[in-house]
């Protein structure tokens, strides 16, 4: 089991990519934060996707390395 601190905000949903080297999560808002695993096995914030106009409620990681499927409320 791994434990990672991604802040103090509630997380609505999360998903890992195919090899768990990247993590996507939504902090109960319209944003999706993408984290990438670093060499010391921690996650660092890579980018924030904020084009959604409603709260993101579902994230689905697909087998392809760069595909993420978000859904809004």
Secondary structure as a PSIPRED ss2 file (coil, helix, strand):
# PSIPRED VFORMAT (PSIPRED V4.0)

   1 X C   1.000  0.000  0.000
   2 X C   1.000  0.000  0.000
   3 X C   1.000  0.000  0.000
   4 X C   1.000  0.000  0.000
   5 X C   1.000  0.000  0.000
   6 X C   1.000  0.000  0.000
   7 X C   1.000  0.000  0.000
   8 X C   1.000  0.000  0.000
   9 X C   1.000  0.000  0.000
  10 X C   1.000  0.000  0.000
  11 X C   1.000  0.000  0.000
  12 X C   1.000  0.000  0.000
  13 X E   0.000  0.000  1.000
  14 X E   0.000  0.000  1.000
  15 X E   0.000  0.000  1.000
  16 X E   0.000  0.000  1.000
  17 X C   1.000  0.000  0.000
  18 X C   1.000  0.000  0.000
  19 X C   1.000  0.000  0.000
  20 X C   1.000  0.000  0.000
  21 X C   1.000  0.000  0.000
  22 X E   0.000  0.000  1.000
  23 X E   0.000  0.000  1.000
  24 X E   0.000  0.000  1.000
  25 X E   0.000  0.000  1.000
  26 X E   0.000  0.000  1.000
  27 X C   1.000  0.000  0.000
  28 X C   1.000  0.000  0.000
  29 X C   1.000  0.000  0.000
  30 X C   1.000  0.000  0.000
  31 X C   1.000  0.000  0.000
  32 X E   0.000  0.000  1.000
  33 X E   0.000  0.000  1.000
  34 X E   0.000  0.000  1.000
  35 X E   0.000  0.000  1.000
  36 X E   0.000  0.000  1.000
  37 X E   0.000  0.000  1.000
  38 X C   1.000  0.000  0.000
  39 X C   1.000  0.000  0.000
  40 X C   1.000  0.000  0.000
  41 X C   1.000  0.000  0.000
  42 X C   1.000  0.000  0.000
  43 X E   0.000  0.000  1.000
  44 X E   0.000  0.000  1.000
  45 X E   0.000  0.000  1.000
  46 X E   0.000  0.000  1.000
  47 X E   0.000  0.000  1.000
  48 X E   0.000  0.000  1.000
  49 X E   0.000  0.000  1.000
  50 X C   1.000  0.000  0.000
  51 X C   1.000  0.000  0.000
  52 X C   1.000  0.000  0.000
  53 X C   1.000  0.000  0.000
  54 X C   1.000  0.000  0.000
  55 X C   1.000  0.000  0.000
  56 X E   0.000  0.000  1.000
  57 X E   0.000  0.000  1.000
  58 X E   0.000  0.000  1.000
  59 X E   0.000  0.000  1.000
  60 X E   0.000  0.000  1.000
  61 X E   0.000  0.000  1.000
  62 X C   1.000  0.000  0.000
  63 X C   1.000  0.000  0.000
  64 X C   1.000  0.000  0.000
  65 X C   1.000  0.000  0.000
  66 X C   1.000  0.000  0.000
  67 X C   1.000  0.000  0.000
  68 X E   0.000  0.000  1.000
  69 X E   0.000  0.000  1.000
  70 X E   0.000  0.000  1.000
  71 X E   0.000  0.000  1.000
  72 X E   0.000  0.000  1.000
  73 X C   1.000  0.000  0.000
